[in-house]
Structure formats: structure tokens, C-alpha cells
Amino acid sequence: MIAKIEERVFDEHPAFARGFSSLVYAAPAALAMGGSQPHWPLAGGPLSFTRCRLLARGSPRPTVEVSLDDLEKWADRTGTRPALEAWRLAATSPRPTWAGLDLGTPRLMGVVNVTPDSFYDGGRHAASATAIAHGRQLAAEGADLIDIGGESTRPGADAVSPAEELARVEPVLSALRGVALLSIDTRKAAVMDRALTAGAAIVNDVSALTFDPASLATAATRACPIVLMHALGDPKTMQDAPRYDDVVLDVYDYLAARIAACERQGIPRARLVIDPGIGFGKTLEHTLDLLRHMTLFHGLGCALLVGVSRKSLIGRIAGAASPEERLPGSLALALWLVGQGIQILRVHDVAATRQALIVWSRVKSGA
């Protein structure tokens, strides 16, 4: 429940009484294209916000939504304006060009699973020739980058050896080099290293560089752009009754810690994109909670990538049992996400999603 906007509300919970601090999490709210004064830009993109939702830990989660003017007055009253300004800089600053991509407009990452067991297209592109053809098709449909993976990370999936993973992805990477900007979807340092040589420019790691002890050093040495994703546990068991103290704030803290670990290794924040990991060790209610609080993650000062395409949450909400039936739900979630300022969408259906974004942007902008 959102509390009434009164000064006393800030004093009703110890976290708020102390002002803007590490105990308070802030999420931009009331988003719109442009915006009337006073408004702050969202991550330097086309959206801005005129209000802010403040959250703290507790059960139920203490939450208060305030105008930007009230936010600044509260920070001044509590002597925490420097902390607020640091958050404001992180949440509003334009995201730097990443892997050559201007992130001022939403970008699409097309998916090529060179696996026999991925949840949606497992086996469809397991052969190198069909994976290469699919990658070329995604590029022709307007994918800004293509994510190539040789190990399924669907719930219940078994791990594969680095040698097997490389045998799957290297021919595809080599053939698509120069056709599109390529990302390697892997948790293993040896695969990262070889894939970057074969043609990948980006590492997309569902374990946020934690699965392989050598991956952090490898990513630093290769000086490549990186996607850090949150996942609770291993794909084999991650959906076995996942638990959190507070899924939204726990995922936020985890990603903040992984960004800090990268920076300690010499990897600058500008090379990082973060992904809250929809469906990776999360129940449907966990996922819905995250989706409703996506703007919180802009406070980490990195661009955001989210993948919801064809996922089971759509089936559970809308009764679409098969992934083949979930395109409408995928498009609905894609539009929700870009409306929250997400910079990169990881999708299976590039042409359909691009068309939806073009129409959404034209109507939203009023141009």
C-alpha cells in the first residue's frame, strides 16, 4: 500500500526517518515521454519521471510515493541531500554507448539457441547450418545484436562441458561474424575466451560471473562488454521452491554487489549491463513483483536488459500452455518493459517486437 504524502509518513518507519540512506531504495515513478516541470530524465532516455517511490525492508514492505519536490525537502530536512544527489546522478544520467550501441532508444537482442533442450526452440537450431540461417534471419529482421548460446539454462537443464558448448557455438559465431553484433551466452571462462576470439563481442552470463572462478578475470582481461544477470541457484534446481527475504530488494542488492566486484577487478561500470533474471529462481509472484518495480534498477547506474520472451509466466497468467502460444503475451510484456525505461529486450521474435515498439513509440511520443 502506498502511504499518504505527509511529512509524518517519513517518520513512521526507521529507515525513512533517517533520510535517504542505504536503508532506503528509490524507484522512479509516474513515467512519461518528456514531462512537465519538475521532472527528471530517466537514464538519459526519452522517458522522464515526476515522482519517486521509496521502499525499505519489512513485512509488509514499507513504501511511500512522493513528488520530486517533497523528496528533495525530505532529504534536506534529514541532512541526506548528498546521498539523494548520488542516486539522482545514477538514475538520470544517459547510459554510455555499449558495444557500439546508442542506448537512447530500446534495442533488441535476438536469441539463437544452439542446443537440443532450450525451453522454446530446443533442437530447432541445434545444427550449425540452421543456427546460422536463423541468425542471419534475425539480423535481417532488425536485431541490434544476437545472443548465441550452447548450453540451455531453462529450469531443470543439465550442464554441458566447455568442449561440447564450444563445439556448438564456435562455427555459428565464426559464420555470423560481421553479419551482426554478437553476444555469447555462457557461464564458463574458457567458452567466453574462445567465443570472443571466434566473433563474439559481448559476454552474457546468467551467473553474473560467479559460476566459474576464472570468469571475472577473463572478462576483465578481454575488456569486453558484459551482461550480469541475477539467478538464484543453478538451472537444474533453481525453481525448487525459491525463497527470498524480499525478492525486489534482494535482487537489487545482489546486482549492486556484482557491479562492485567487477569494478574491483578493473571492469568499469560503463561496460556493464544488468538483468534481473526473470524466471531464474523465481516464482510467478516473485516475477510479478520484479516487473512492477523495474524502475528501481535504474538506480544502479547501468543499462538494463530483460528477457521475458515466450516464458512460462505468460502461460501461467494467460493460460497459454505452449511457448508457441505466447507471442501476444511476450509483446505485452515488451511494451511494459520499454515503458519502464528498459534499454535492451532479449527476444525470440525480432520482427514482431520491432513492429510493436515502432507503433508504441509513435503513439507515446505524439509525433
C-alpha positions as CSV (number, residue, x, y, z in Angstrom):
1,M,0.0,0.0,0.0
2,I,1.3,3.5,-0.9
3,A,1.3,5.8,2.1
4,K,-0.1,9.3,2.1
5,I,2.3,12.0,1.2
6,E,2.8,13.7,4.5
7,E,6.0,14.5,6.5
8,R,4.9,12.3,9.3
9,V,4.9,9.3,6.9
10,F,8.7,9.5,6.7
11,D,8.9,9.1,10.4
12,E,6.7,6.1,10.6
13,H,9.5,3.7,9.7
14,P,13.1,3.9,11.0
15,A,14.6,3.7,7.5
16,F,12.6,6.7,6.3
17,A,13.2,8.7,9.5
18,R,17.0,8.5,8.8
19,G,16.6,10.1,5.4
20,F,18.0,9.0,2.1
21,S,20.4,6.2,3.1
22,S,21.5,2.7,2.4
23,L,18.3,1.5,4.1
24,V,16.1,3.3,1.5
25,Y,15.6,2.1,-2.1
26,A,14.3,4.5,-4.7
27,A,12.3,3.8,-7.8
28,P,11.3,6.4,-10.4
29,A,7.5,6.7,-10.7
30,A,4.9,8.5,-12.9
31,L,6.9,7.9,-16.1
32,A,6.0,9.7,-19.3
33,M,7.6,10.9,-22.6
34,G,9.2,14.2,-21.8
35,G,7.3,15.6,-18.8
36,S,6.1,18.7,-17.2
37,Q,8.2,20.5,-14.6
38,P,9.5,19.4,-12.3
39,H,10.7,16.2,-13.9
40,W,13.9,14.3,-14.1
41,P,15.1,12.3,-17.1
42,L,15.1,8.5,-16.8
43,A,18.6,7.2,-17.6
44,G,19.0,9.9,-20.2
45,G,16.4,8.2,-22.5
46,P,13.1,9.5,-23.9
47,L,11.2,9.0,-20.6
48,S,11.2,11.2,-17.6
49,F,9.6,10.9,-14.1
50,T,7.8,13.3,-11.8
51,R,7.5,11.2,-8.7
52,C,9.6,8.7,-6.7
53,R,8.6,5.5,-4.8
54,L,10.7,4.9,-1.7
55,L,11.0,1.3,-0.3
56,A,12.5,-0.2,2.7
57,R,12.8,-3.7,4.1
58,G,9.9,-5.0,6.3
59,S,6.8,-7.2,6.1
60,P,4.8,-5.8,4.5
61,R,7.4,-3.7,2.6
62,P,7.2,-0.1,3.8
63,T,6.6,2.1,0.7
64,V,5.9,5.8,0.2
65,E,5.4,7.7,-3.1
66,V,6.3,11.3,-3.2
67,S,6.8,14.2,-5.6
68,L,10.3,15.2,-6.5
69,D,9.9,18.4,-4.6
70,D,8.8,16.5,-1.5
71,L,11.7,14.1,-2.0
72,E,14.3,17.0,-2.0
73,K,12.7,18.6,1.0
74,W,12.8,15.4,3.0
75,A,16.5,14.9,2.0
76,D,17.3,18.4,3.1
77,R,15.4,18.1,6.4
78,T,17.3,14.9,7.2
79,G,20.7,16.1,6.0
80,T,20.9,13.4,3.3
81,R,20.9,15.5,0.2
82,P,24.4,14.2,-0.9
83,A,23.1,10.6,-0.9
84,L,20.0,11.7,-2.9
85,E,22.1,13.5,-5.4
86,A,24.3,10.4,-5.9
87,W,21.2,8.3,-6.6
88,R,19.8,11.0,-8.9
89,L,23.0,11.0,-10.9
90,A,22.9,7.2,-11.3
91,A,19.2,7.1,-12.2
92,T,19.1,10.1,-14.6
93,S,22.4,10.1,-16.4
94,P,22.5,9.0,-20.0
95,R,23.8,5.5,-20.4
96,P,27.1,5.3,-22.3
97,T,27.4,3.7,-25.7
98,W,27.7,0.0,-25.1
99,A,29.3,-2.4,-27.6
100,G,28.9,0.4,-30.1
101,L,25.1,0.7,-29.4
102,D,23.5,4.0,-28.6
103,L,21.1,3.1,-25.7
104,G,19.0,6.2,-26.0
105,T,16.3,4.1,-27.7
106,P,15.2,0.5,-27.0
107,R,17.4,-2.2,-28.6
108,L,16.5,-5.8,-29.5
109,M,18.7,-8.8,-28.7
110,G,17.7,-11.8,-30.9
111,V,18.2,-15.3,-29.5
112,V,19.9,-18.2,-31.2
113,N,19.9,-21.4,-29.0
114,V,22.4,-23.9,-30.5
115,T,21.0,-26.6,-28.1
116,P,18.8,-29.6,-28.2
117,D,16.9,-28.7,-25.0
118,S,16.2,-24.9,-24.7
119,F,12.7,-24.3,-23.4
120,Y,11.2,-22.7,-26.6
121,D,13.3,-23.6,-29.6
122,G,15.3,-26.5,-28.2
123,G,16.6,-28.6,-31.2
124,R,15.2,-26.3,-33.8
125,H,18.6,-24.7,-34.3
126,A,20.9,-27.3,-32.9
127,A,22.6,-27.9,-36.2
128,S,25.2,-25.2,-37.1
129,A,23.6,-24.6,-40.5
130,T,20.1,-23.9,-39.2
131,A,21.5,-21.8,-36.3
132,I,23.5,-19.7,-38.8
133,A,20.5,-19.3,-41.1
134,H,18.4,-18.2,-38.1
135,G,21.0,-15.7,-37.0
136,R,21.0,-14.2,-40.5
137,Q,17.2,-14.0,-40.4
138,L,17.2,-12.2,-37.1
139,A,19.7,-9.7,-38.4
140,A,17.6,-9.1,-41.5
141,E,14.6,-8.5,-39.2
142,G,16.4,-5.8,-37.4
143,A,18.1,-7.4,-34.4
144,D,20.6,-4.9,-32.9
145,L,22.6,-7.8,-31.5
146,I,22.3,-11.6,-31.5
147,D,22.8,-13.8,-28.4
148,I,24.3,-17.2,-29.2
149,G,24.2,-20.0,-26.5
150,G,25.4,-23.5,-26.5
151,E,24.1,-24.6,-23.1
152,S,20.4,-24.5,-22.0
153,T,19.7,-22.6,-18.8
154,R,16.0,-23.5,-18.7
155,P,14.7,-24.8,-15.3
156,G,15.9,-28.3,-14.9
157,A,18.5,-28.2,-17.6
158,D,21.7,-30.3,-17.2
159,A,25.1,-28.6,-17.6
160,V,27.3,-29.4,-20.5
161,S,31.1,-29.5,-20.7
162,P,33.0,-26.5,-22.1
163,A,34.2,-28.6,-25.0
164,E,30.7,-29.5,-26.0
165,E,29.5,-26.0,-25.6
166,L,32.3,-24.7,-27.8
167,A,31.7,-27.3,-30.5
168,R,28.1,-26.0,-30.7
169,V,28.8,-22.2,-30.8
170,E,32.1,-21.7,-32.5
171,P,31.0,-22.5,-36.0
172,V,28.0,-20.2,-35.6
173,L,30.0,-17.3,-34.2
174,S,32.5,-17.6,-37.0
175,A,29.9,-17.7,-39.7
176,L,27.9,-14.7,-38.3
177,R,30.9,-12.6,-37.6
178,G,30.4,-9.3,-39.4
179,V,26.7,-10.1,-40.0
180,A,25.6,-8.7,-36.7
181,L,26.9,-7.7,-33.3
182,L,27.3,-11.0,-31.4
183,S,26.9,-12.0,-27.8
184,I,28.0,-15.3,-26.2
185,D,25.5,-16.7,-23.6
186,T,27.8,-18.7,-21.3
187,R,28.8,-19.2,-17.7
188,K,32.3,-20.6,-18.4
189,A,35.5,-18.7,-18.7
190,A,37.0,-21.0,-21.4
191,V,33.9,-20.6,-23.5
192,M,33.9,-16.8,-23.1
193,D,37.6,-16.6,-24.1
194,R,37.3,-18.7,-27.2
195,A,34.0,-17.2,-28.2
196,L,35.4,-13.7,-28.1
197,T,38.1,-14.8,-30.4
198,A,35.6,-16.5,-32.7
199,G,33.5,-13.4,-33.2
200,A,31.5,-12.6,-30.1
201,A,31.8,-9.0,-28.8
202,I,29.8,-9.4,-25.6
203,V,29.6,-11.9,-22.7
204,N,26.1,-12.6,-21.4
205,D,26.5,-14.6,-18.1
206,V,23.4,-15.8,-16.3
207,S,25.5,-16.3,-13.2
208,A,26.9,-12.7,-13.2
209,L,30.4,-14.1,-13.5
210,T,30.1,-16.3,-10.3
211,F,29.7,-19.8,-11.8
212,D,33.3,-20.1,-13.0
213,P,36.0,-18.8,-10.6
214,A,38.1,-17.7,-13.7
215,S,35.3,-15.8,-15.4
216,L,35.7,-12.4,-13.7
217,A,39.4,-12.3,-14.5
218,T,38.7,-13.4,-18.1
219,A,36.1,-10.7,-18.6
220,A,38.5,-8.1,-17.2
221,T,41.4,-9.3,-19.4
222,R,39.3,-9.4,-22.6
223,A,37.9,-5.9,-21.8
224,C,34.5,-6.8,-23.3
225,P,31.0,-5.5,-22.6
226,I,29.2,-7.8,-20.1
227,V,25.7,-8.6,-19.1
228,L,25.4,-9.5,-15.4
229,M,22.2,-11.5,-14.6
230,H,20.7,-12.5,-11.3
231,A,19.8,-16.1,-10.8
232,L,19.0,-17.9,-7.6
233,G,20.9,-21.2,-7.7
234,D,21.8,-23.5,-10.6
235,P,19.4,-24.0,-13.6
236,K,19.0,-27.7,-12.6
237,T,17.4,-26.8,-9.2
238,M,16.6,-23.0,-9.3
239,Q,12.8,-23.5,-9.5
240,D,12.7,-25.9,-6.5
241,A,10.8,-23.6,-4.1
242,P,12.9,-20.4,-4.4
243,R,12.8,-18.1,-1.3
244,Y,13.8,-14.5,-0.7
245,D,13.5,-12.1,2.2
246,D,12.4,-9.5,-0.3
247,V,12.8,-10.5,-4.0
248,V,12.9,-7.0,-5.4
249,L,15.4,-5.7,-2.8
250,D,17.4,-8.9,-2.7
251,V,17.9,-8.9,-6.5
252,Y,18.9,-5.2,-6.4
253,D,21.5,-5.8,-3.7
254,Y,22.9,-8.8,-5.5
255,L,23.4,-6.9,-8.7
256,A,24.9,-4.0,-6.8
257,A,27.4,-6.4,-5.2
258,R,28.3,-7.9,-8.6
259,I,28.8,-4.4,-10.1
260,A,31.1,-3.6,-7.2
261,A,33.0,-6.9,-7.7
262,C,33.5,-6.1,-11.4
263,E,34.8,-2.6,-10.5
264,R,37.3,-4.1,-8.0
265,Q,38.5,-6.3,-10.9
266,G,39.1,-3.2,-13.1
267,I,35.9,-3.6,-15.1
268,P,34.3,-0.1,-15.4
269,R,30.6,0.3,-14.8
270,A,30.2,1.7,-18.4
271,R,30.9,-1.8,-19.7
272,L,28.2,-3.4,-17.7
273,V,24.5,-4.1,-18.4
274,I,22.3,-5.7,-15.7
275,D,19.5,-8.2,-16.0
276,P,17.2,-9.1,-13.0
277,G,16.8,-12.6,-14.4
278,I,13.1,-13.1,-15.0
279,G,12.2,-16.8,-14.4
280,F,15.6,-17.7,-13.0
281,G,14.9,-19.0,-9.5
282,K,11.7,-17.0,-9.0
283,T,8.0,-17.9,-8.6
284,L,5.3,-16.2,-10.6
285,E,4.6,-13.8,-7.6
286,H,8.3,-13.1,-7.4
287,T,8.4,-12.3,-11.1
288,L,5.4,-10.0,-11.0
289,D,6.8,-8.1,-8.0
290,L,10.0,-7.6,-10.0
291,L,8.2,-6.5,-13.1
292,R,6.2,-3.9,-11.1
293,H,9.4,-2.4,-9.7
294,M,11.6,-2.4,-12.8
295,T,12.4,1.3,-12.4
296,L,14.2,0.6,-9.1
297,F,17.1,-0.9,-11.1
298,H,17.9,2.3,-12.9
299,G,19.4,3.4,-9.6
300,L,22.3,1.1,-10.2
301,G,23.6,3.4,-12.9
302,C,23.8,0.7,-15.6
303,A,21.7,0.0,-18.7
304,L,19.1,-2.8,-18.2
305,L,18.4,-5.9,-20.2
306,V,15.4,-8.1,-19.6
307,G,14.2,-11.3,-21.3
308,V,10.6,-12.3,-20.9
309,S,10.0,-13.7,-24.4
310,R,7.8,-16.8,-24.6
311,K,8.4,-17.6,-20.9
312,S,6.2,-19.7,-18.7
313,L,4.9,-16.8,-16.6
314,I,2.9,-15.8,-19.7
315,G,1.3,-19.2,-19.8
316,R,0.5,-19.2,-16.1
317,I,-1.1,-15.7,-16.4
318,A,-3.0,-16.2,-19.7
319,G,-3.4,-20.0,-19.9
320,A,-1.0,-20.4,-22.8
321,A,0.4,-23.8,-22.1
322,S,2.8,-24.0,-25.1
323,P,5.6,-21.5,-25.7
324,E,4.3,-21.3,-29.3
325,E,1.1,-19.7,-28.0
326,R,2.9,-16.9,-26.0
327,L,3.7,-14.3,-28.6
328,P,0.9,-11.9,-27.7
329,G,1.9,-12.0,-24.0
330,S,5.6,-11.6,-25.0
331,L,4.7,-8.4,-26.9
332,A,2.6,-7.1,-24.0
333,L,5.5,-7.5,-21.6
334,A,7.9,-6.0,-24.1
335,L,5.8,-2.8,-24.2
336,W,5.5,-2.8,-20.4
337,L,9.3,-3.0,-20.1
338,V,10.2,-0.2,-22.5
339,G,7.6,1.8,-20.7
340,Q,9.7,1.3,-17.6
341,G,12.8,2.5,-19.4
342,I,14.4,-0.8,-20.2
343,Q,17.1,-0.3,-22.8
344,I,17.5,-3.9,-24.2
345,L,14.9,-6.6,-24.7
346,R,16.1,-10.2,-25.3
347,V,13.5,-11.7,-27.6
348,H,12.9,-14.7,-29.9
349,D,10.5,-12.7,-32.2
350,V,12.5,-9.8,-33.5
351,A,10.2,-8.6,-36.4
352,A,7.1,-8.7,-34.3
353,T,8.6,-7.0,-31.3
354,R,10.2,-4.3,-33.5
355,Q,6.8,-3.5,-35.1
356,A,5.2,-3.3,-31.7
357,L,7.9,-0.9,-30.5
358,I,7.6,1.3,-33.5
359,V,3.9,1.7,-33.0
360,W,4.2,2.2,-29.2
361,S,6.9,4.9,-29.6
362,R,4.9,6.8,-32.3
363,V,1.7,6.8,-30.2
364,K,3.6,7.6,-26.9
365,S,5.6,10.4,-28.3
366,G,2.7,12.2,-30.0
367,A,5.0,12.9,-33.0
